[in-house]
């Protein structure tokens, strides 16, 4: 038997319970991982509340973690018992001492990266990797706009952009968050609570605007973002924190300068084990040489996952949060 967090009905943090369960034996292509650290992400609250449908009740939560391989399926050859591994795109169930998942969802974890670092950075870091290195492959020298620059993904993007020699303009909601973004490598910030984003982008780029805009906010910033894209530039809509973008008239892309738009996901880019490992290797390399720092600012015992959800929802957390089994 092992322990996990599970829930049997949608609701607030109070529906989460710390319970005994019997982990499955790995199938032929699966691996059982003993988690040493588990990532906490806002999407976990969407499954708990019912915004995203969960599979059969009772079910666990979480898709991100790091630990050691404890058992492997009959046809798994790329991993062996004792290997250090991490994952970010596995099936639900990471909020547990033991997690069984497909071997092709795991990456090898180098010795220089701790379990906590990996659990804190995999999902956010791989997101930044595909955005800056694949969706629009930045070469260095570009000036880009990145919304929510002081968020978990944003702070990694600030550091990665600086490492690439890219000028990142980050939107933020307060002076404190502006300082945070700049400390992590943002070239400039725009406080949208009292500054006009489009006007400031025009000023900062001498009227040229940005070849690419990264927008995880969605509905509230869609038109603002389009107005910041240079002619024939790319608008990357990769999240919908304020609600989904709907009812789009494609003609608006013509009016605003023959623009391109894409709605990518991590799963679309980390689509094979080889691609996933290559993305992770680039991320781990930047962490190992100090160009990206992973800030684990909160640690909760796995049994206290409900407290962690409460802290996350009430914006009491900064940087990354991990659960420790």
NUMAR-464574 format. One record per atom (N, C-alpha, C): residue in three letters; x, y, z. Coordinates in steps of 0.05 Angstrom, whole numbers, plus 5000, padded with zeros to 4 digits. Layout:
# residues N
alaXYZ ...
# end
This chain:
# residues 325
unk501749765000 unk500050005000 unk501850255000 unk500650464990 unk502050724989 unk499950944996 unk500951184999 unk499151415004 unk498951584980 unk496651714976 unk496251904955 unk494152104963 unk494052324949 unk491852514951 unk489752434931 unk487252414939 unk485152344920 unk482652514927 unk480752514907 unk478152644912 unk475952494898 unk473552504909 unk471252354899 unk469052524890 unk469352794892 unk467352984882 unk468753244876 unk467753394857 unk468953654851 unk468353854874 unk470154044877 unk469754254898 unk472254404904 unk472254524928 unk474554674937 unk476754494949 unk478854604960 unk480954444971 unk480054234992 unk477754295004 unk476854105025 unk476053835014 unk475753804988 unk475053534977 unk477453354975 unk479853464978 unk482353304976 unk482753145002 unk483252884999 unk483752715022 unk486352555018 unk487752515040 unk490252365041 unk489452075047 unk489751895028 unk488651625031 unk490651405023 unk490051165033 unk491550925025 unk490550844997 unk492350744981 unk491550624956 unk493550414947 unk492750234929 unk494550024920 unk495450094892 unk498050174889 unk499050244862 unk499050004844 unk498550044819 unk498449824800 unk501249724794 unk501449484784 unk503949384773 unk504249514746 unk506749594738 unk507049714712 unk506249524689 unk504849634669 unk504349484645 unk506849454629 unk506749314606 unk509249254591 unk510849504584 unk509549724578 unk510949964569 unk510950184591 unk510450104616 unk510150304638 unk512450274658 unk512650484674 unk514650494695 unk513350584721 unk514150474744 unk513150574769 unk515350744782 unk514650994789 unk516551184800 unk515851234829 unk517951234846 unk517651324874 unk518151614874 unk516051774877 unk516352064877 unk517952174900 unk519852354895 unk521352494916 unk520352784918 unk519252894896 unk518153164897 unk515953174875 unk513853324879 unk511553344861 unk511053634856 unk510553704830 unk510053984823 unk507154064828 unk506754304837 unk504054414841 unk503554624819 unk501354584805 unk500754764782 unk497854844783 unk497355084771 unk494555194773 unk492555004759 unk493554854739 unk491654674725 unk490654464743 unk492054394765 unk491154204784 unk488554294797 unk488254554801 unk485754654814 unk483454634794 unk484054644768 unk481854624748 unk480654344748 unk482354134751 unk481353864753 unk479753824779 unk480853934801 unk479553904827 unk476754034827 unk476554264815 unk474054414815 unk471954314795 unk472954154775 unk471154054754 unk471154224729 unk472754434728 unk473054594704 unk474054414681 unk475954244688 unk476854024669 unk475753764681 unk474553604664 unk473453354675 unk475553154684 unk475253044707 unk477152834717 unk476152564707 unk477952364706 unk477052094700 unk475351974722 unk475151724724 unk473451594744 unk474151674773 unk472151724789 unk472551774818 unk472851504832 unk474351494855 unk476151704864 unk478551724846 unk479651964843 unk481952004826 unk484052174841 unk486452164832 unk488552334843 unk488952574825 unk491052734830 unk491552974816 unk494552984808 unk495153174791 unk497953234785 unk499053084761 unk500753224746 unk502053104722 unk505053134723 unk506153254744 unk508953324744 unk510353234770 unk512653104766 unk514153014790 unk516952914782 unk518452834803 unk521052724799 unk521652524821 unk523252324814 unk523852114833 unk525551904821 unk525351654833 unk527051434823 unk525251214812 unk526151084792 unk524750854780 unk524750624801 unk522450514807 unk522150294826 unk521550024813 unk520250044789 unk519649794775 unk519149874745 unk519849684727 unk519449734699 unk517849514686 unk516349584665 unk514749384650 unk516549204634 unk515348994623 unk516848774610 unk518248854585 unk517349064571 unk518649144546 unk520149404548 unk520349514572 unk521749774576 unk524749724577 unk526249854559 unk529149814558 unk530650064564 unk529350304561 unk530750554564 unk531250634593 unk529750514612 unk530050574641 unk530450324657 unk531850354679 unk532250124697 unk531650204726 unk531250014743 unk530750074772 unk533050244783 unk532350464797 unk534350634809 unk534950884793 unk534150894767 unk534651134751 unk533251374762 unk534551614761 unk533351864769 unk531751974745 unk529252034748 unk527452114726 unk525652344735 unk524552474714 unk522552684719 unk520452674697 unk518152794702 unk516052794682 unk514253034686 unk512953114664 unk511153344665 unk508553304650 unk508453104633 unk506153064616 unk504852794620 unk505252684644 unk504152414649 unk501252424654 unk499952194658 unk497152184665 unk496852294694 unk494352374701 unk493852464728 unk494652254748 unk495652344771 unk496452154792 unk499052214805 unk500252444799 unk502952514810 unk502752574840 unk500452644851 unk500152704879 unk500152444895 unk502352294893 unk502452034906 unk505251954912 unk505551764931 unk508251664937 unk509351504913 unk507651354900 unk508351194877 unk506551264853 unk507751284830 unk506151364806 unk506951184783 unk504951054770 unk505450884747 unk504751044722 unk506651064703 unk506151224679 unk507751104655 unk506851174631 unk508351064607 unk511251154607 unk513050964600 unk515851024599 unk516551264581 unk514951294560 unk515551504541 unk514851784551 unk513751804575 unk513152064588 unk515452154606 unk517451974611 unk519552034629 unk522052144615 unk523552314630 unk526152404620 unk528252324641 unk530652294632 unk532952244650 unk533652494664 unk534252474690 unk534952714706 unk537952704711 unk539452914702 unk542352914707 unk542852944737 unk545152854746 unk545952854774 unk545853144785 unk546553334769 unk546753614779 unk544053744784 unk541853624777 unk539253744781 unk537753584803 unk536853734823 unk535553594846 unk532653514838 unk531553334854 unk528753254850 unk526953494853 unk527453654873 unk525653894877 unk525854084853 unk528254134844 unk528554314820 unk526954204797 unk527353944791 unk525953824768 unk522953834771 unk521953774795 unk518953774799 unk517854054797 unk519554254804 unk518654534803 unk518754654775 unk520454544757 unk521054684732 unk520154534707 unk519554284709 unk519154134684 unk516954254666 unk514554284678 unk512254374661 unk512754654651 unk513454834669 unk513855114662 unk516355144643 unk518455004650 unk520955034634 unk520654914606 unk519354684603 unk518854574577 unk516954744560 unk515154884574 unk513355074560 unk515055294548 unk516855414564 unk518555624554 unk520355524531 unk521355274534 unk523055164513 unk521655164486 unk519155054485 unk517855044459 unk517055324449 unk516355504467 unk515555774459 unk517855924446 unk520155934460 unk522356104451 unk524255964431 unk524255694431 unk526155554414 unk524855404391 unk522155374391 unk520855224369 unk518555374356 unk516655474372 unk514355614360 unk515355854344 unk517156014356 unk518456234342 unk521456204350 unk523056084334 unk525856024342 unk527456294344 unk527756384368 unk529156644372 unk532156604367 unk533256804353 unk536156784345 unk537856964363 unk536657154377 unk538157354393 unk537957614378 unk537557824394 unk537358094382 unk534458184378 unk532558004380 unk529758084377 unk528658224402 unk526658384398 unk525158504420 unk522358374420 unk521658234442 unk519158084443 unk517358184466 unk514758124464 unk512958184486 unk511957924498 unk512157914525 unk511357674540 unk509457754562 unk506857674560 unk504957744581 unk505457584607 unk504557694629 unk504857564655 unk507757484661 unk509457684658 unk512357624659 unk513257544688 unk511757604708 unk512557534736 unk511257274745 unk509757144727 unk508656884734 unk510756664733 unk509956414739 unk511856194739 unk513156154712 unk511556144691 unk512756114664 unk514256374656 unk513056604663 unk514256854655 unk517056894666 unk517556824691 unk520156864703 unk522356684691 unk521556454682 unk523356284667 unk523856394639 unk521756504627 unk522056624600 unk523956864602 unk523757024623 unk525557254626 unk528457164627 unk529056954642 unk531756854644 unk532756734618 unk530956584605 unk531756454580 unk532256654558 unk530556864557 unk530857074537 unk533557214541 unk534257274566 unk536757404571 unk539157224562 unk538856964567 unk540956774559 unk541356774529 unk539156824514 unk539256814485 unk540057084473 unk540257294490 unk540857554479 unk538357694467 unk536057624478 unk533457734468 unk532457944488 unk531358164478 unk530258374495 unk527258304500 unk526758224525 unk523958154532 unk522558384546 unk520358464534 unk518558664547 unk516458504561 unk516258534587 unk514258374602 unk512058544613 unk509558444611 unk507358584623 unk506958474652 unk506358654670 unk506058594699 unk503758754710 unk502858694735 unk500558834747 unk501359004770 unk503959014777 unk504759184800 unk507659254798 unk508559454813 unk511359534814 unk513059314825 unk512059164845 unk513558944857 unk514058734836 unk512058664820 unk512358464799 unk514258554777 unk514158824772 unk516058934752 unk518958894761 unk519458944786 unk522158904797 unk522958604795 unk521058434801 unk521658144800 unk522358064771 unk520858154752 unk521358084724 unk524058184715 unk524658434722 unk527258554715 unk529558404728 unk529258324753 unk531358184767 unk531957914753 unk529857804739 unk530257544726 unk531057584696 unk531457824687 unk532457854660 unk530758004640 unk528358094649 unk526658254630 unk528158514623 unk528158584597 unk529458824588 unk527859074596 unk525159054595 unk523359274603 unk520759144612 unk519259294628 unk516659204637 unk514559414632 unk512059324630 unk509759504627 unk507759424648 unk507059614665 unk505059564686 unk502359634675 unk500859424666 unk498359464652 unk496159584670 unk496659594697 unk494659704715 unk494460014711 unk496560134701 unk496460424696 unk497960514671 unk499060324655 unk500360404630 unk498960284606 unk498960424584 unk497860324559 unk499860144545 unk499159884544 unk501059684534 unk501959744505 unk499959794488 unk500559834459 unk502360084456 unk501660294470 unk503160544467 unk506060504477 unk506360364500 unk509060324511 unk510760144492 unk509459934480 unk510959764462 unk511959924438 unk510160104428 unk510960284405 unk513360454413 unk513360564437 unk515560734447 unk518160574450 unk517860334462 unk520260174468 unk521560064443 unk519960034422 unk521059914397 unk521360124375 unk521160374382 unk521360594362 unk519360554339 unk516960464346 unk514860424326 unk514860164311 unk516960004315 unk517259764299 unk515459534308 unk514659544334 unk513059324347 unk514759064348 unk513458844355 unk514958594361 unk514458384340 unk516558234333 unk516158014313 unk514557794325 unk514457764351 unk512857554364 unk511857664391 unk509357594397 unk508057654423 unk507157394435 unk507857344460 unk506957104474 unk504857174495 unk502457044492 unk500157124508 unk498856884520 unk499056864547 unk497656654562 unk495156754576 unk494457004572 unk492157124586 unk489557074571 unk489557094544 unk487257014529 unk485357244522 unk482857214530 unk480657394522 unk481357694527 unk482357754550 unk482758044558 unk484958184542 unk486858024532 unk489158154519 unk489358094489 unk487557944478 unk487657864450 unk488158094431 unk486458304432 unk486858524413 unk489258694420 unk489858724445 unk492258874454 unk494658734442 unk494758474444 unk497058324434 unk497358354404 unk495158334389 unk495258364360 unk496358644353 unk495658844368 unk496559114362 unk499559154369 unk500758954382 unk503658974388 unk505358814369 unk504058664351 unk505558494332 unk506358654308 unk508858624300 unk509858764276 unk508558634251 unk508358784229 unk507258664204 unk508658394198 unk506958204190 unk507757924184 unk509057784208 unk508557894232 unk509557764256 unk507657554266 unk508357424289 unk506957194299 unk505757254327 unk503157204330 unk501857214356 unk501556924366 unk502756874390 unk502756614402 unk500856614426 unk498556494422 unk496556484444 unk496756214457 unk498056194481 unk498555934493 unk497155894520 unk495256054526 unk493756014551 unk491256194551 unk489556144571 unk487056304573 unk486356364602 unk488256504616 unk487856564644 unk485356734648 unk484656904629 unk482357084631 unk479956974617 unk480156734606 unk478056624590 unk478956574561 unk477756394547 unk478656324520 unk477956544499 unk479656564479 unk479156744456 unk477056614438 unk474756744434 unk472756624417 unk471756824396 unk470256734377 unk469056904357 unk470957074341 unk473256954334 unk475357104320 unk474557134290 unk474757384280 unk474457434252 unk477257434240 unk477757244223 unk480457224211 unk481357474197 unk479457634187 unk480157874173 unk481758074190 unk481558044217 unk483058224235 unk486058194231 unk486857954223 unk489757904219 unk490658054194 unk488958084174 unk489658234151 unk489858534157 unk487858624172 unk487658914179 unk490159004195 unk491158824212 unk493358904230 unk496058844220 unk496258764194 unk498958734182 unk499658464172 unk497758314160 unk498358044150 unk499657874171 unk498357864195 unk499557724218 unk499057424217 unk500757274231 unk500456984236 unk499556954264 unk497956734269 unk497156674297 unk497356374301 unk498156284325 unk498255994331 unk497255954359 unk496155714364 unk495255634391 unk496555374398 unk499155384407 unk500655144412 unk500155024440 unk500954774443 unk501054644469 unk503654494472 unk504354434497 unk506754284502 unk506654004489 unk504253884490 unk503853614479 unk504453604450 unk503753834436 unk504253844407 unk507153854399 unk508853944418 unk511753964412 unk513353734424 unk512653654449 unk513953424462 unk512553174454 unk512353124427 unk510552914417 unk511852644414 unk514552624418 unk515852364418 unk517752364441 unk518552124451 unk520452114473 unk523052254467 unk523952244441 unk526452364434 unk526252674435 unk524052784426 unk523653074427 unk523453164456 unk521953014472 unk521553084500 unk524253084514 unk525952884510 unk528552874523 unk530353104514 unk530353164488 unk532053374477 unk531153644489 unk528653694492 unk527653944504 unk528553964533 unk528253734548 unk529053734576 unk532053774579 unk533653654561 unk536553684562 unk537353974559 unk536054114541 unk536754404537 unk536054554563 unk533754494574 unk532854634599 unk534854564622 unk535454314625 unk537254234647 unk540054354644 unk540954384618 unk543554504613 unk543654794622 unk541454944618 unk541355224626 unk541255244657 unk539955054670 unk539855054699 unk542554984710 unk543854784698 unk546454694708 unk548554914706 unk548455084685 unk550555284683 unk549655554696 unk547355544710 unk546555784725 unk545055994710 unk544555954685 unk543156164670 unk540156174675 unk539055944685 unk536355934695 unk536455834723 unk535355994742 unk535255914770 unk532355834776 unk532155604789 unk529455504797 unk529055584826 unk526955734831 unk526355824858 unk524055664870 unk524755474887 unk522655324902 unk522155484928 unk520055644928 unk519555824950 unk517655714971 unk516155504964 unk514355374983 unk514555074980 unk514654945004 unk514554655005 unk512354565024 unk510654385015 unk508554275032 unk508853975033 unk508253855055 unk508053555056 unk505753475038 unk506053245025 unk503953145008 unk501253145022 unk501253065048 unk498753055063 unk497453325065 unk498953545061 unk497853815064 unk497253945037 unk496553775017 unk496053874990 unk493754084990 unk491754045008 unk489454225009 unk490454505017 unk492354515037 unk493454775045 unk494954905022 unk496454735006 unk497954844983 unk496054954963 unk493754824958 unk491754924939 unk490655194948 unk490055214974 unk489055464985 unk491055694982 unk493555634987 unk495655844984 unk495855924955 unk495755734937 unk496055794908 unk493755964899 unk491255894906 unk488956034896 unk488756314908 unk489856364932 unk489656624944 unk492256794939 unk493756704919 unk496156854910 unk498156904932 unk498356714951 unk500356734972 unk503056604965 unk503256494941 unk505756354933 unk507256534914 unk509956494914 unk511656614894 unk513556404883 unk514456434859 unk516156234847 unk514655974845 unk516055754851 unk514855484849 unk514255364876 unk512355184876 unk511555034900 unk511754744894 unk512854584913 unk512954294910 unk511654164934 unk510653924929 unk509553744950 unk511653524955 unk512153464980 unk514153264987 unk512753024999 unk512952784986 unk511652544997 unk512852465024 
# end
